[in-house]
Every structure is written in C-alpha cells, then in structure tokens.
Amino acid sequence: MIRAAFIFLLSLVACEREGRSPGLLPPKVELEYLSGAKVSLRDFKGKIVLVNFWATWCPPCIAEMPSLQALQDSLGSENFVVVGIATQDEKKDVEEFLKSSKISFPILLDFYGELSRKFEVAGYPETFLLDRDGRFLMFPDPKNGALVLKVAGERDWLKADFVKYTQQ
C-alpha cells in the first residue's frame, strides 16, 4: 500500500516536470501584455499554443508576422492561439509596430529575455508548439515536414501539413 502511494506521488511530480523536451511543461514565467496585465503561457491551457519569440529589430521576425496572423485567422481562437513573445524589446517599439500592422494575436513582453533564456532561444524568430495541456510538442516543420521541437527562422505557417497537424 505504501509503495503504491509512493509511486502515485512520484507520477504526479513527474507530470509537472519542467524542461525543454517533448511532454514537459515550459518554465513558469509571468510576462506582461502591453496593457500591463500579467500572464503565463500556462494560462492558455486547453488550446494548442504556437509560441513565437520575435523582436521589432529582427527583419525575418517582421516578415513572418503576416503568416502567423493568417494562421491564427484560419484556425480561429477557440482551440488554437499564436502567442508572440517580444524579446528584449522596448514597449514603445512593440506598440508602434502593432499600430502599423494587422496583428491581433496576443503579444507578451519579455523585456529582459528571461523566458527566452529558459527556452534556450538561440536566434530570432524561433517558434515552439505546446499541446492543450501546455506541454512541449514535436511538430512538422512547415519548411520540410521534419518533426522538430522548434523551428528557427521565418516560415510560411499556412503549409497544409502543419495546419492539419494542429487540428488533430
């Protein structure tokens, strides 16, 4: 009986493990919306979340934004959400960019790159996918269909294989 209880408790701890591997939860870090409201990626639980690290000073990031918005528009927001993480960027620069663009998906501010470091982001843009339980998910790279944990660089997110994968 004690052994069964111990195994049960051990399994609960394992279920909440954090790390950057398939099936693990991302680190819990609170970020801000432009409004100043705080949020964690775990607050999007129940939806598939495409997490895109970007910056206003990054030309490939800016070039990728319309594709991310088109993906959000095509999949709707009931079961899917693109979350942009503006990293090491000035709030005023992010606000100016959003005023001049048609981006409507959530943008969070990672002023000091805390979440970026915890995700081990090496360059921008860099994108990850979280499942409905908020865990890292392997997914097909829209560029070549290979299963990956992340993609680095600009992508056309409306590729049929990727869109189909997010609807499962």
PyMOL CGO cylinders between C-alpha atoms (Angstrom):
from pymol import cmd
from pymol.cgo import CYLINDER

trace = [
    CYLINDER, 0.00, 0.00, 0.00, 2.78, 2.44, 0.92, 0.3, 1, 1, 1, 1, 1, 1,
    CYLINDER, 2.78, 2.44, 0.92, 4.66, 1.51, -2.25, 0.3, 1, 1, 1, 1, 1, 1,
    CYLINDER, 4.66, 1.51, -2.25, 1.57, 2.21, -4.40, 0.3, 1, 1, 1, 1, 1, 1,
    CYLINDER, 1.57, 2.21, -4.40, 1.09, 5.60, -2.73, 0.3, 1, 1, 1, 1, 1, 1,
    CYLINDER, 1.09, 5.60, -2.73, 4.76, 6.44, -3.29, 0.3, 1, 1, 1, 1, 1, 1,
    CYLINDER, 4.76, 6.44, -3.29, 4.54, 5.51, -6.99, 0.3, 1, 1, 1, 1, 1, 1,
    CYLINDER, 4.54, 5.51, -6.99, 1.38, 7.59, -7.33, 0.3, 1, 1, 1, 1, 1, 1,
    CYLINDER, 1.38, 7.59, -7.33, 3.04, 10.65, -5.74, 0.3, 1, 1, 1, 1, 1, 1,
    CYLINDER, 3.04, 10.65, -5.74, 6.13, 10.14, -7.90, 0.3, 1, 1, 1, 1, 1, 1,
    CYLINDER, 6.13, 10.14, -7.90, 3.97, 10.08, -11.03, 0.3, 1, 1, 1, 1, 1, 1,
    CYLINDER, 3.97, 10.08, -11.03, 2.30, 13.35, -10.01, 0.3, 1, 1, 1, 1, 1, 1,
    CYLINDER, 2.30, 13.35, -10.01, 5.68, 15.01, -9.60, 0.3, 1, 1, 1, 1, 1, 1,
    CYLINDER, 5.68, 15.01, -9.60, 6.84, 13.67, -12.98, 0.3, 1, 1, 1, 1, 1, 1,
    CYLINDER, 6.84, 13.67, -12.98, 3.70, 15.04, -14.65, 0.3, 1, 1, 1, 1, 1, 1,
    CYLINDER, 3.70, 15.04, -14.65, 4.60, 18.57, -13.56, 0.3, 1, 1, 1, 1, 1, 1,
    CYLINDER, 4.60, 18.57, -13.56, 8.26, 18.44, -14.64, 0.3, 1, 1, 1, 1, 1, 1,
    CYLINDER, 8.26, 18.44, -14.64, 9.55, 21.48, -16.47, 0.3, 1, 1, 1, 1, 1, 1,
    CYLINDER, 9.55, 21.48, -16.47, 12.07, 21.49, -19.26, 0.3, 1, 1, 1, 1, 1, 1,
    CYLINDER, 12.07, 21.49, -19.26, 12.51, 21.94, -22.95, 0.3, 1, 1, 1, 1, 1, 1,
    CYLINDER, 12.51, 21.94, -22.95, 11.68, 18.42, -24.10, 0.3, 1, 1, 1, 1, 1, 1,
    CYLINDER, 11.68, 18.42, -24.10, 8.58, 16.84, -25.62, 0.3, 1, 1, 1, 1, 1, 1,
    CYLINDER, 8.58, 16.84, -25.62, 5.92, 16.21, -22.98, 0.3, 1, 1, 1, 1, 1, 1,
    CYLINDER, 5.92, 16.21, -22.98, 7.40, 18.59, -20.42, 0.3, 1, 1, 1, 1, 1, 1,
    CYLINDER, 7.40, 18.59, -20.42, 5.92, 21.87, -19.27, 0.3, 1, 1, 1, 1, 1, 1,
    CYLINDER, 5.92, 21.87, -19.27, 7.66, 25.11, -20.20, 0.3, 1, 1, 1, 1, 1, 1,
    CYLINDER, 7.66, 25.11, -20.20, 9.14, 27.14, -17.35, 0.3, 1, 1, 1, 1, 1, 1,
    CYLINDER, 9.14, 27.14, -17.35, 6.55, 29.17, -15.46, 0.3, 1, 1, 1, 1, 1, 1,
    CYLINDER, 6.55, 29.17, -15.46, 7.38, 32.80, -16.06, 0.3, 1, 1, 1, 1, 1, 1,
    CYLINDER, 7.38, 32.80, -16.06, 4.88, 35.64, -15.89, 0.3, 1, 1, 1, 1, 1, 1,
    CYLINDER, 4.88, 35.64, -15.89, 5.08, 38.13, -18.73, 0.3, 1, 1, 1, 1, 1, 1,
    CYLINDER, 5.08, 38.13, -18.73, 3.10, 41.28, -19.46, 0.3, 1, 1, 1, 1, 1, 1,
    CYLINDER, 3.10, 41.28, -19.46, 0.65, 42.22, -22.15, 0.3, 1, 1, 1, 1, 1, 1,
    CYLINDER, 0.65, 42.22, -22.15, 1.08, 45.76, -23.47, 0.3, 1, 1, 1, 1, 1, 1,
    CYLINDER, 1.08, 45.76, -23.47, -1.71, 46.71, -21.06, 0.3, 1, 1, 1, 1, 1, 1,
    CYLINDER, -1.71, 46.71, -21.06, 0.48, 45.65, -18.14, 0.3, 1, 1, 1, 1, 1, 1,
    CYLINDER, 0.48, 45.65, -18.14, -1.69, 42.63, -17.21, 0.3, 1, 1, 1, 1, 1, 1,
    CYLINDER, -1.69, 42.63, -17.21, 0.39, 39.61, -16.21, 0.3, 1, 1, 1, 1, 1, 1,
    CYLINDER, 0.39, 39.61, -16.21, 0.06, 36.20, -17.87, 0.3, 1, 1, 1, 1, 1, 1,
    CYLINDER, 0.06, 36.20, -17.87, 1.88, 32.87, -18.05, 0.3, 1, 1, 1, 1, 1, 1,
    CYLINDER, 1.88, 32.87, -18.05, 1.90, 30.51, -21.01, 0.3, 1, 1, 1, 1, 1, 1,
    CYLINDER, 1.90, 30.51, -21.01, 0.13, 28.05, -18.71, 0.3, 1, 1, 1, 1, 1, 1,
    CYLINDER, 0.13, 28.05, -18.71, -2.87, 30.38, -18.74, 0.3, 1, 1, 1, 1, 1, 1,
    CYLINDER, -2.87, 30.38, -18.74, -3.54, 29.26, -22.33, 0.3, 1, 1, 1, 1, 1, 1,
    CYLINDER, -3.54, 29.26, -22.33, -4.10, 25.64, -21.23, 0.3, 1, 1, 1, 1, 1, 1,
    CYLINDER, -4.10, 25.64, -21.23, -6.88, 23.99, -23.24, 0.3, 1, 1, 1, 1, 1, 1,
    CYLINDER, -6.88, 23.99, -23.24, -5.59, 25.40, -26.54, 0.3, 1, 1, 1, 1, 1, 1,
    CYLINDER, -5.59, 25.40, -26.54, -2.76, 24.46, -28.83, 0.3, 1, 1, 1, 1, 1, 1,
    CYLINDER, -2.76, 24.46, -28.83, -0.28, 27.33, -28.46, 0.3, 1, 1, 1, 1, 1, 1,
    CYLINDER, -0.28, 27.33, -28.46, 2.23, 28.38, -31.09, 0.3, 1, 1, 1, 1, 1, 1,
    CYLINDER, 2.23, 28.38, -31.09, 4.88, 30.33, -29.14, 0.3, 1, 1, 1, 1, 1, 1,
    CYLINDER, 4.88, 30.33, -29.14, 6.86, 32.67, -31.37, 0.3, 1, 1, 1, 1, 1, 1,
    CYLINDER, 6.86, 32.67, -31.37, 9.89, 34.54, -29.99, 0.3, 1, 1, 1, 1, 1, 1,
    CYLINDER, 9.89, 34.54, -29.99, 10.47, 37.67, -32.05, 0.3, 1, 1, 1, 1, 1, 1,
    CYLINDER, 10.47, 37.67, -32.05, 11.68, 41.28, -31.88, 0.3, 1, 1, 1, 1, 1, 1,
    CYLINDER, 11.68, 41.28, -31.88, 10.86, 44.51, -33.68, 0.3, 1, 1, 1, 1, 1, 1,
    CYLINDER, 10.86, 44.51, -33.68, 14.54, 44.89, -34.65, 0.3, 1, 1, 1, 1, 1, 1,
    CYLINDER, 14.54, 44.89, -34.65, 14.55, 41.48, -36.41, 0.3, 1, 1, 1, 1, 1, 1,
    CYLINDER, 14.55, 41.48, -36.41, 13.68, 41.70, -40.17, 0.3, 1, 1, 1, 1, 1, 1,
    CYLINDER, 13.68, 41.70, -40.17, 12.83, 37.95, -40.56, 0.3, 1, 1, 1, 1, 1, 1,
    CYLINDER, 12.83, 37.95, -40.56, 10.55, 38.24, -37.49, 0.3, 1, 1, 1, 1, 1, 1,
    CYLINDER, 10.55, 38.24, -37.49, 8.65, 41.14, -39.02, 0.3, 1, 1, 1, 1, 1, 1,
    CYLINDER, 8.65, 41.14, -39.02, 8.43, 39.35, -42.39, 0.3, 1, 1, 1, 1, 1, 1,
    CYLINDER, 8.43, 39.35, -42.39, 6.95, 36.26, -40.66, 0.3, 1, 1, 1, 1, 1, 1,
    CYLINDER, 6.95, 36.26, -40.66, 4.21, 38.13, -38.78, 0.3, 1, 1, 1, 1, 1, 1,
    CYLINDER, 4.21, 38.13, -38.78, 1.61, 38.17, -41.61, 0.3, 1, 1, 1, 1, 1, 1,
    CYLINDER, 1.61, 38.17, -41.61, 1.92, 34.38, -41.95, 0.3, 1, 1, 1, 1, 1, 1,
    CYLINDER, 1.92, 34.38, -41.95, 1.41, 33.93, -38.19, 0.3, 1, 1, 1, 1, 1, 1,
    CYLINDER, 1.41, 33.93, -38.19, -1.65, 36.18, -38.32, 0.3, 1, 1, 1, 1, 1, 1,
    CYLINDER, -1.65, 36.18, -38.32, -3.02, 34.26, -41.31, 0.3, 1, 1, 1, 1, 1, 1,
    CYLINDER, -3.02, 34.26, -41.31, -2.55, 31.01, -39.39, 0.3, 1, 1, 1, 1, 1, 1,
    CYLINDER, -2.55, 31.01, -39.39, -4.41, 32.43, -36.37, 0.3, 1, 1, 1, 1, 1, 1,
    CYLINDER, -4.41, 32.43, -36.37, -7.19, 33.69, -38.64, 0.3, 1, 1, 1, 1, 1, 1,
    CYLINDER, -7.19, 33.69, -38.64, -7.53, 30.36, -40.45, 0.3, 1, 1, 1, 1, 1, 1,
    CYLINDER, -7.53, 30.36, -40.45, -7.61, 28.24, -37.27, 0.3, 1, 1, 1, 1, 1, 1,
    CYLINDER, -7.61, 28.24, -37.27, -9.71, 30.59, -35.15, 0.3, 1, 1, 1, 1, 1, 1,
    CYLINDER, -9.71, 30.59, -35.15, -9.14, 31.16, -31.46, 0.3, 1, 1, 1, 1, 1, 1,
    CYLINDER, -9.14, 31.16, -31.46, -11.35, 28.54, -29.83, 0.3, 1, 1, 1, 1, 1, 1,
    CYLINDER, -11.35, 28.54, -29.83, -8.76, 25.72, -29.80, 0.3, 1, 1, 1, 1, 1, 1,
    CYLINDER, -8.76, 25.72, -29.80, -5.61, 27.45, -31.06, 0.3, 1, 1, 1, 1, 1, 1,
    CYLINDER, -5.61, 27.45, -31.06, -3.64, 30.60, -30.34, 0.3, 1, 1, 1, 1, 1, 1,
    CYLINDER, -3.64, 30.60, -30.34, -0.46, 32.18, -31.62, 0.3, 1, 1, 1, 1, 1, 1,
    CYLINDER, -0.46, 32.18, -31.62, 1.39, 33.92, -28.80, 0.3, 1, 1, 1, 1, 1, 1,
    CYLINDER, 1.39, 33.92, -28.80, 4.12, 36.34, -29.80, 0.3, 1, 1, 1, 1, 1, 1,
    CYLINDER, 4.12, 36.34, -29.80, 6.88, 36.90, -27.24, 0.3, 1, 1, 1, 1, 1, 1,
    CYLINDER, 6.88, 36.90, -27.24, 8.55, 40.25, -27.95, 0.3, 1, 1, 1, 1, 1, 1,
    CYLINDER, 8.55, 40.25, -27.95, 12.01, 39.66, -26.54, 0.3, 1, 1, 1, 1, 1, 1,
    CYLINDER, 12.01, 39.66, -26.54, 14.43, 42.29, -25.27, 0.3, 1, 1, 1, 1, 1, 1,
    CYLINDER, 14.43, 42.29, -25.27, 12.37, 44.96, -26.95, 0.3, 1, 1, 1, 1, 1, 1,
    CYLINDER, 12.37, 44.96, -26.95, 11.16, 48.36, -25.84, 0.3, 1, 1, 1, 1, 1, 1,
    CYLINDER, 11.16, 48.36, -25.84, 7.44, 48.55, -25.09, 0.3, 1, 1, 1, 1, 1, 1,
    CYLINDER, 7.44, 48.55, -25.09, 7.09, 51.68, -27.24, 0.3, 1, 1, 1, 1, 1, 1,
    CYLINDER, 7.09, 51.68, -27.24, 8.70, 49.87, -30.22, 0.3, 1, 1, 1, 1, 1, 1,
    CYLINDER, 8.70, 49.87, -30.22, 6.27, 46.95, -29.88, 0.3, 1, 1, 1, 1, 1, 1,
    CYLINDER, 6.27, 46.95, -29.88, 3.33, 49.36, -29.61, 0.3, 1, 1, 1, 1, 1, 1,
    CYLINDER, 3.33, 49.36, -29.61, 4.46, 51.24, -32.73, 0.3, 1, 1, 1, 1, 1, 1,
    CYLINDER, 4.46, 51.24, -32.73, 4.86, 48.01, -34.68, 0.3, 1, 1, 1, 1, 1, 1,
    CYLINDER, 4.86, 48.01, -34.68, 1.40, 46.76, -33.68, 0.3, 1, 1, 1, 1, 1, 1,
    CYLINDER, 1.40, 46.76, -33.68, -0.20, 50.10, -34.63, 0.3, 1, 1, 1, 1, 1, 1,
    CYLINDER, -0.20, 50.10, -34.63, 1.21, 49.78, -38.14, 0.3, 1, 1, 1, 1, 1, 1,
    CYLINDER, 1.21, 49.78, -38.14, 0.39, 46.08, -38.56, 0.3, 1, 1, 1, 1, 1, 1,
    CYLINDER, 0.39, 46.08, -38.56, -2.75, 43.97, -38.54, 0.3, 1, 1, 1, 1, 1, 1,
    CYLINDER, -2.75, 43.97, -38.54, -1.57, 41.64, -35.78, 0.3, 1, 1, 1, 1, 1, 1,
    CYLINDER, -1.57, 41.64, -35.78, -4.36, 40.67, -33.40, 0.3, 1, 1, 1, 1, 1, 1,
    CYLINDER, -4.36, 40.67, -33.40, -2.95, 37.60, -31.63, 0.3, 1, 1, 1, 1, 1, 1,
    CYLINDER, -2.95, 37.60, -31.63, -1.59, 38.07, -28.09, 0.3, 1, 1, 1, 1, 1, 1,
    CYLINDER, -1.59, 38.07, -28.09, 1.80, 39.72, -27.78, 0.3, 1, 1, 1, 1, 1, 1,
    CYLINDER, 1.80, 39.72, -27.78, 3.66, 39.32, -24.49, 0.3, 1, 1, 1, 1, 1, 1,
    CYLINDER, 3.66, 39.32, -24.49, 6.69, 41.32, -23.40, 0.3, 1, 1, 1, 1, 1, 1,
    CYLINDER, 6.69, 41.32, -23.40, 9.86, 39.53, -22.30, 0.3, 1, 1, 1, 1, 1, 1,
    CYLINDER, 9.86, 39.53, -22.30, 11.78, 42.73, -21.51, 0.3, 1, 1, 1, 1, 1, 1,
    CYLINDER, 11.78, 42.73, -21.51, 14.90, 41.09, -20.10, 0.3, 1, 1, 1, 1, 1, 1,
    CYLINDER, 14.90, 41.09, -20.10, 14.82, 37.84, -22.11, 0.3, 1, 1, 1, 1, 1, 1,
    CYLINDER, 14.82, 37.84, -22.11, 14.01, 35.68, -19.07, 0.3, 1, 1, 1, 1, 1, 1,
    CYLINDER, 14.01, 35.68, -19.07, 11.64, 33.33, -20.88, 0.3, 1, 1, 1, 1, 1, 1,
    CYLINDER, 11.64, 33.33, -20.88, 13.82, 33.40, -23.98, 0.3, 1, 1, 1, 1, 1, 1,
    CYLINDER, 13.82, 33.40, -23.98, 16.79, 32.16, -21.92, 0.3, 1, 1, 1, 1, 1, 1,
    CYLINDER, 16.79, 32.16, -21.92, 14.69, 29.46, -20.25, 0.3, 1, 1, 1, 1, 1, 1,
    CYLINDER, 14.69, 29.46, -20.25, 13.51, 28.28, -23.68, 0.3, 1, 1, 1, 1, 1, 1,
    CYLINDER, 13.51, 28.28, -23.68, 17.16, 28.37, -24.81, 0.3, 1, 1, 1, 1, 1, 1,
    CYLINDER, 17.16, 28.37, -24.81, 16.31, 30.56, -27.78, 0.3, 1, 1, 1, 1, 1, 1,
    CYLINDER, 16.31, 30.56, -27.78, 19.40, 30.89, -29.97, 0.3, 1, 1, 1, 1, 1, 1,
    CYLINDER, 19.40, 30.89, -29.97, 18.10, 33.34, -32.60, 0.3, 1, 1, 1, 1, 1, 1,
    CYLINDER, 18.10, 33.34, -32.60, 15.00, 35.07, -33.87, 0.3, 1, 1, 1, 1, 1, 1,
    CYLINDER, 15.00, 35.07, -33.87, 12.40, 34.20, -34.84, 0.3, 1, 1, 1, 1, 1, 1,
    CYLINDER, 12.40, 34.20, -34.84, 12.20, 30.92, -33.01, 0.3, 1, 1, 1, 1, 1, 1,
    CYLINDER, 12.20, 30.92, -33.01, 8.95, 29.02, -32.60, 0.3, 1, 1, 1, 1, 1, 1,
    CYLINDER, 8.95, 29.02, -32.60, 7.66, 26.20, -30.36, 0.3, 1, 1, 1, 1, 1, 1,
    CYLINDER, 7.66, 26.20, -30.36, 4.33, 24.38, -30.10, 0.3, 1, 1, 1, 1, 1, 1,
    CYLINDER, 4.33, 24.38, -30.10, 2.54, 23.49, -26.87, 0.3, 1, 1, 1, 1, 1, 1,
    CYLINDER, 2.54, 23.49, -26.87, -0.27, 20.94, -26.66, 0.3, 1, 1, 1, 1, 1, 1,
    CYLINDER, -0.27, 20.94, -26.66, -3.63, 21.52, -24.98, 0.3, 1, 1, 1, 1, 1, 1,
    CYLINDER, -3.63, 21.52, -24.98, -2.10, 20.55, -21.62, 0.3, 1, 1, 1, 1, 1, 1,
    CYLINDER, -2.10, 20.55, -21.62, 0.60, 23.19, -22.08, 0.3, 1, 1, 1, 1, 1, 1,
    CYLINDER, 0.60, 23.19, -22.08, 3.40, 20.69, -22.76, 0.3, 1, 1, 1, 1, 1, 1,
    CYLINDER, 3.40, 20.69, -22.76, 6.09, 20.89, -25.44, 0.3, 1, 1, 1, 1, 1, 1,
    CYLINDER, 6.09, 20.89, -25.44, 5.06, 19.10, -28.61, 0.3, 1, 1, 1, 1, 1, 1,
    CYLINDER, 5.06, 19.10, -28.61, 7.03, 17.80, -31.58, 0.3, 1, 1, 1, 1, 1, 1,
    CYLINDER, 7.03, 17.80, -31.58, 5.54, 19.18, -34.80, 0.3, 1, 1, 1, 1, 1, 1,
    CYLINDER, 5.54, 19.18, -34.80, 6.18, 19.16, -38.54, 0.3, 1, 1, 1, 1, 1, 1,
    CYLINDER, 6.18, 19.16, -38.54, 8.46, 21.99, -39.68, 0.3, 1, 1, 1, 1, 1, 1,
    CYLINDER, 8.46, 21.99, -39.68, 6.47, 23.87, -42.34, 0.3, 1, 1, 1, 1, 1, 1,
    CYLINDER, 6.47, 23.87, -42.34, 9.67, 24.18, -44.37, 0.3, 1, 1, 1, 1, 1, 1,
    CYLINDER, 9.67, 24.18, -44.37, 10.40, 20.47, -44.86, 0.3, 1, 1, 1, 1, 1, 1,
    CYLINDER, 10.40, 20.47, -44.86, 7.90, 18.40, -42.82, 0.3, 1, 1, 1, 1, 1, 1,
    CYLINDER, 7.90, 18.40, -42.82, 10.55, 17.04, -40.42, 0.3, 1, 1, 1, 1, 1, 1,
    CYLINDER, 10.55, 17.04, -40.42, 9.32, 16.55, -36.85, 0.3, 1, 1, 1, 1, 1, 1,
    CYLINDER, 9.32, 16.55, -36.85, 11.00, 19.14, -34.65, 0.3, 1, 1, 1, 1, 1, 1,
    CYLINDER, 11.00, 19.14, -34.65, 10.74, 20.62, -31.17, 0.3, 1, 1, 1, 1, 1, 1,
    CYLINDER, 10.74, 20.62, -31.17, 11.32, 24.13, -32.52, 0.3, 1, 1, 1, 1, 1, 1,
    CYLINDER, 11.32, 24.13, -32.52, 11.94, 25.97, -35.74, 0.3, 1, 1, 1, 1, 1, 1,
    CYLINDER, 11.94, 25.97, -35.74, 14.44, 28.76, -36.13, 0.3, 1, 1, 1, 1, 1, 1,
    CYLINDER, 14.44, 28.76, -36.13, 13.88, 31.31, -38.85, 0.3, 1, 1, 1, 1, 1, 1,
    CYLINDER, 13.88, 31.31, -38.85, 10.97, 32.60, -40.86, 0.3, 1, 1, 1, 1, 1, 1,
    CYLINDER, 10.97, 32.60, -40.86, 8.32, 30.13, -42.04, 0.3, 1, 1, 1, 1, 1, 1,
    CYLINDER, 8.32, 30.13, -42.04, 5.13, 30.05, -44.09, 0.3, 1, 1, 1, 1, 1, 1,
    CYLINDER, 5.13, 30.05, -44.09, 2.82, 28.79, -41.33, 0.3, 1, 1, 1, 1, 1, 1,
    CYLINDER, 2.82, 28.79, -41.33, -0.07, 28.02, -43.65, 0.3, 1, 1, 1, 1, 1, 1,
    CYLINDER, -0.07, 28.02, -43.65, 1.58, 24.88, -45.07, 0.3, 1, 1, 1, 1, 1, 1,
    CYLINDER, 1.58, 24.88, -45.07, -1.08, 22.15, -45.25, 0.3, 1, 1, 1, 1, 1, 1,
    CYLINDER, -1.08, 22.15, -45.25, 0.83, 19.57, -43.16, 0.3, 1, 1, 1, 1, 1, 1,
    CYLINDER, 0.83, 19.57, -43.16, 1.33, 21.98, -40.28, 0.3, 1, 1, 1, 1, 1, 1,
    CYLINDER, 1.33, 21.98, -40.28, -2.26, 23.27, -40.32, 0.3, 1, 1, 1, 1, 1, 1,
    CYLINDER, -2.26, 23.27, -40.32, -3.62, 19.70, -40.44, 0.3, 1, 1, 1, 1, 1, 1,
    CYLINDER, -3.62, 19.70, -40.44, -1.35, 18.71, -37.55, 0.3, 1, 1, 1, 1, 1, 1,
    CYLINDER, -1.35, 18.71, -37.55, -2.66, 21.50, -35.30, 0.3, 1, 1, 1, 1, 1, 1,
    CYLINDER, -2.66, 21.50, -35.30, -6.25, 20.40, -35.91, 0.3, 1, 1, 1, 1, 1, 1,
    CYLINDER, -6.25, 20.40, -35.91, -5.78, 16.89, -34.52, 0.3, 1, 1, 1, 1, 1, 1,
]
cmd.load_cgo(trace, "trace")
